[in-house]
Amino acid sequence: MARCILAKMFNVEERDVVFMDSRLKNKVKARRFYNYYLWRYKKVKHHHMKNYIKGIHHASSIYHCTLMEKEVEIYKEIRKQFITFMWYADQSEWEKMKIDRAYSIEDLHDIDFKKLYIDIIN
């Protein structure tokens, strides 16, 4: 489900989310979101990430997770994209984020429902 959501969000094929064969910006961002989601919320270790994203090295996984943490903290638009992704991909984790106050209430409710919902249906 998460891969499908990211494919729609970043306008890439689902395959592009799980294969490290392109450096196009939108494909890299989709993989970064997926990598971060697997590591932070699904507790996949960096050295096991290669089982989920073909061709990724554990050092690349560490780099992407570190970068994603910084970007989510600094850039409001990326934080909004990630929270929107979490709402669609994993409701239980989104609820935990809300309870743990990982992000402000304003950020958690600033979800772009209409655009992504229409994209997913089509």
C-alpha positions in Angstrom: 0.0 0.0 0.0 2.8 2.5 0.9 4.5 2.0 -2.4 1.3 2.7 -4.3 0.7 5.9 -2.3 4.2 7.1 -2.9 4.0 6.2 -6.6 0.9 8.4 -6.9 2.3 11.2 -4.8 5.5 11.5 -6.8 4.1 10.5 -10.2 6.3 7.5 -10.6 5.8 3.8 -11.2 5.5 1.6 -8.2 8.6 -0.2 -9.4 10.6 3.0 -9.2 10.0 3.1 -5.4 11.7 -0.3 -4.8 14.5 -0.3 -7.4 17.7 1.8 -7.2 18.1 2.3 -10.9 17.4 5.9 -11.4 18.5 9.2 -10.0 15.5 11.3 -11.2 14.5 13.7 -8.4 10.9 12.4 -7.9 12.0 8.8 -7.9 14.7 9.5 -5.3 12.2 11.3 -3.1 9.7 8.5 -3.3 12.4 6.0 -2.3 13.6 8.3 0.5 10.1 8.5 1.9 9.7 4.7 1.6 13.1 4.0 3.2 12.4 6.4 6.1 8.9 4.9 6.6 10.3 1.3 6.7 13.1 2.3 9.1 11.2 4.6 11.5 7.8 3.0 11.6 8.2 -0.6 10.5 11.5 -1.0 12.4 13.4 -2.4 9.4 17.2 -2.3 10.1 19.4 -0.5 7.6 21.3 -3.7 6.7 17.9 -5.4 5.9 16.7 -2.5 3.7 18.1 -4.3 0.7 15.2 -6.8 1.1 12.7 -4.0 0.5 14.5 -1.7 -1.9 16.6 -3.5 -4.5 20.1 -2.2 -4.9 20.2 -0.1 -1.7 23.3 -0.3 0.5 23.0 0.1 4.2 25.1 3.3 4.1 22.7 4.8 1.5 19.8 3.8 3.8 21.4 5.6 6.7 22.1 8.7 4.6 18.5 8.8 3.3 17.0 8.4 6.8 19.2 11.1 8.2 18.5 13.5 5.4 14.7 12.8 5.6 14.7 13.5 9.4 16.4 16.8 8.8 14.1 17.7 5.9 10.9 16.8 7.8 12.1 19.0 10.7 13.1 22.0 8.5 10.8 22.1 5.5 7.1 22.5 6.1 6.1 21.2 2.6 8.1 18.0 3.1 6.6 17.6 6.5 3.1 18.0 5.0 3.9 15.5 2.3 5.1 12.9 4.8 2.2 13.4 7.1 -0.2 13.1 4.2 1.6 9.9 3.1 1.3 8.5 6.6 -2.4 9.2 6.8 -3.0 7.3 3.6 -0.5 4.5 4.0 -0.6 3.7 7.7 -3.5 5.0 9.8 -2.4 3.3 13.0 1.1 4.9 12.8 -0.5 8.3 12.0 -2.7 8.0 15.1 0.5 7.2 17.2 2.2 10.3 15.8 -0.9 12.2 16.9 -0.8 10.7 20.4 3.0 11.0 20.8 2.8 14.6 19.5 5.6 13.9 17.1 4.3 16.9 15.1 2.0 19.8 16.0 -1.7 19.3 15.7 -1.8 21.9 13.0 0.7 19.9 10.9 -1.1 16.6 11.5 -4.4 18.1 10.2 -2.8 19.9 7.3 -3.3 17.0 5.0 -3.9 17.4 1.3 -6.9 15.0 1.2 -8.6 16.1 -2.0 -5.6 16.0 -4.4 -4.2 12.6 -3.4 -7.6 11.0 -3.0 -8.6 12.0 -6.5 -5.2 10.7 -7.8 -5.6 7.3 -6.0 -9.1 6.8 -7.4 -8.0 7.5 -10.9 
